[in-house]
Amino acid sequence: MKIFFRILIFIAFKAYADGDPQVSSWFTMDSANFAQIYRNDAAKQSGMTETTWSNGRNSQSQPAYCGIQEVLSSANWIYVRSTGLGSQIMGPWLNGRFPNLPTDQHFIFAIPRHPKAQTAGRFNPLGEIGMFVDGVRMFDASDALSYSTQYGRDADPRAGIGQGDRVWNRDAYVNESRTFDASMGHQQQWGTYHYHAEPVALRYLLGDHVDFDAGSKTYHESGAAPVKHSPILGWMHDGYPVYGPYGYSNPTDPASGVRRMVSGFTLRNGENGADDLSQSGRTSLPAWEAREHNRSTALQSFETGPNVSPMYPLGHYLEDYAYLGDCGRVLGKDFDLDELNGRWCVTPEFPNGTFAYFTTIDAGGRPVYPYNMGRHYHGNPVGRLIRAIGEPVTTNFVNQANLSLTAAVPQPKTSTLTWNNGTGSYEPK
Amino acid sequence: MRLVRSSKQKPGTGKSRELTGWKACATKNVVPLLLAIGIALGCIGTPVVGATLEIQITPKVSGDVLQPASFRYQTSAGETFSITRVSYVVSDFELQRDDGSWLEFSNSVAWLDFDQNRDSMRLESIPPGVFRSIRFLVGLNTKMNHADVAKFPAGHPLNPNLNGLHWSWQGGYIFMALEGLWRNAGGQLDGWAYHLARDTNAVRITLAAPLEINNETKVELDFDLATMLNAPVPLSFGKDGSSTHSRDGDPISAALARNLTGAFRVHHISALTDAEIAIAHPKPLYLPARFTPYEFKMSATFPIPDLPHDNPLTVERVELGRTLFFDKRVSINNRQSCADCHSPDKAFTDGRRTARGAEGDLGARNSMPLFNLAWKREFFWDGRAKSLRDQVLQPIQNPVEMHQSLTNLVKKLGEQGGPPDAPDYSALFTAAFGAPEITAEKISLALENYLLTLTSYDAKFDRVMQGTEKFTDEEQRGFELFSTEYDPRRGQYGADCFHCHGGPLFQSQAFANNGSDGAFADLGREKVTGKASDRGKFAVPSLRNIALTAPYMHDGRFRTIEEVVEHYSTGVVRSETLDPNLAKHPDGGVPLSEADKRALVAFLKTLTDERFLAGTTAITVEK
């Protein structure tokens, strides 16, 4: 756990609790606790957790703290230092057979304080798209693998088939969720723990309409009717917030009640005005994807995907979804969220309105496409991981446990008590 | 509104730490108690406007008064157990008026402790009227839980030195500490320690209580520990675990918080007849017309200590005390001063296994280091002295120590024509007490003054905390081990030192059996209290300056810090009074690798305060 902080200015906990949600929304309650994992199902059953672990590939030989370790700010940026490890007990993954384990990533993530809507160059590289407020990284909806027409199958690095054609891109939640833990998290080969879909454990910790079953140690959407607006779950690279699934019924009226936000995407199965890929085969792109790449929807023979089958069911690829706005449905009337998975609305933190993304779940509480964000950002995604902070900053939060290792205590370092015969008591000088 | 702890202590005993009136700590403003009525003096204070409600909470088990340290209780799983500690904070009291609205006593807070006999509190300045229910928080609201603990005055219930419930380096308070021993499935003695903490575990208790408050009313509540451990969520030490530190997702703390909601009951409501009244600060003794107040210096992170109000720290009195401390004539044969067993260069210890008296006799116990005594309320290894002024006269008279009668001491110090370098006590006593007469009481007051000024707070550890120095990797690992619990069930593998040696002082005011023995040559605390449950318990010493205070333990049995660490890793002996925080560990103690043991020792060596040593050594030279 090598986290050394240089403290420039220390501001007490109270100071950051109000004001800017970019400063105050971070989940720091567990920052001074060691991250823990369950290695396998039996350990989870018996409640045996570990704070250090290794499987040969990924090693966490010293305990590391949970998530957010520091929140810093300047006029234009918010900086967050995090271990990248979840606050909930992480794991197990595939009952201990998943080859990767999470490790302390000790990164600094920079988020722009003044997000601006994007005007040109809409296509941006994806992968990591933002940071959840527990300091865990947010990945996009794809798992970075796609169909390869040359091999007639999905890419598979273990079989020597690299990335695929990048035309039919696999849905991470659909294809990888068996490797997720109960929190919907897993990690890639470098040990970076991340969520692709709704962060259900984080939502539980934030009190966002999720229940925890202590017996099975699983999370479930609460059965009760939602009564409060979801909290901020994270921040995208463009500086706009991501909320939990519940927003105001009327985007501009906080008194309109709350309800689950309805995704703007539908399977291309012939319903809801969408075309039917099981009839046509995967021979065309959805209109939103064509707009994304500034091309036509028609695909050449070397771009077509596999026919819909039990092996390649509808939903296997992101391109299996159509945007309802392209299907004769009306945004704001028939569905809530645009093709970026957000909308302009007022929220508890932004009473004057903001563009906001919402994590999407279905009526049964299961994640649905596009999960956190569509295939591009609303704003300019200048947020990123950085190596060092190059400007003076204000410290808004620092993990007290780390503080005790290197950082400052209140000034002055000593205090003095002196007898005052007038008041008959000892008084600080 | 003020919430005032009523006093259970007899008037005139010890220091006046029961005198605690305070305003809401939101303002961190301390208001000295206005309604101060000294029973002993027989005078009556100014009455406050409004009525008073006394709330008394009695820990019970299934309706019967709790029997401490008694193996008479059973969990639902059939495990026999005892309860040795019930210590908790309650706050944010509110009374519901007849119209349904709530009268808030904002930031009201009290600390209740079974062992310390703290069981009641008072709500004052209540507008008379009819109320239908009472509610309060077991625990603290977020703001109070994270207030600056170094700012609470000495008697404030949240002063960490008073309540021993502050969560050390992790911040926040333990809301409720329940501890005891139990017999595990193998029939072996084991410890249990349930520490409910963290903001989310503060539990609001609401109780219907028809109250007509006109003058003084008393409501007696029961706190049922059987409910606490059993209903609606039954807990078993074997099945659920014998400790919790309320980390997130911990099922035991969740169960405790759930059970807490039904654990309080209204037992009785009555007019308050038992006029329990707080004691006023006693007046300063023998204060001369002119004196120089002594500047008592300490770390800004230390809790505010309860310095004696009847013996104000003055430069003149400290100087007299210091002179007496280094004067060999204090002993029967003029061969030994206090400093012989409490040598400043060894952090006021003697390097011997047990003390050696003026006439060469060996004592039974190790000479204790003398610093940060302002944060102690009982002295000697067994706590038999309730104040320093009481303590200092004992070694002087003890036949195996200085063996001097007080009469003889007073006579000797007052003799004219002593040794050529003899201090001018006549002048020193006049400066300190306004008159030249020497008395044993004044000697004790002067020594108390001097001993209280020995504060140690500038070790490498403190400078690391201040950001001016850095730990080595090994020291840092040692610090992590020191301040992390050993709780494999929750994935914590620390050395669990901080439970007893926590906080910036690295000490507690507790007495504990640290597993040194199974049979006890020295009964320790039991000799003072007469309670078998105190058998083999000794004062928990400070770990500051530990590198200088060898040998270790009450009988000096360990020569090195390494041996001490080894004891807590492999040498802990089980017995009926073994501290629950040690008894919950595997046989022998906390398993530690050799590297971790070295890291722990490296960390402990950062607690040496060179400034303190230099300063005190200089005194010797000066003398």
Interface residues (C-beta under 8 A of the other chain):
Chain A: M1 I7 F13 K14 M29 D30 A32 N33 F34 Q36 G47 M48 T49 E50 T51 T52 Q62 P63 S87 Q88 I89 L205 F212 A214 Q400 A401 S404 L405 T406 A407 A408 V409 P410 Q411 P412 K413 T414 S415 T416 L417 T418 W419 N420 N421 T423 G424 S425 Y426 K429
Chain B: P32 K143 H146 D148 A150 W169 Q170 G171 R198 D199 T200 G241 R247 D248 G249 P251 A254 H281 K283 P284 L287 F291 P293 Y294 E295 F296 K297 M298 S299 A300 T301 F302 I304 P305 L307 H309 P312 L313 T314 Y457 D462 V464 M465 Q466 G467 K470 F471 Q476 R477 F479 E480 S483 T484 P488 R489 R490 G491 Q492 Y493
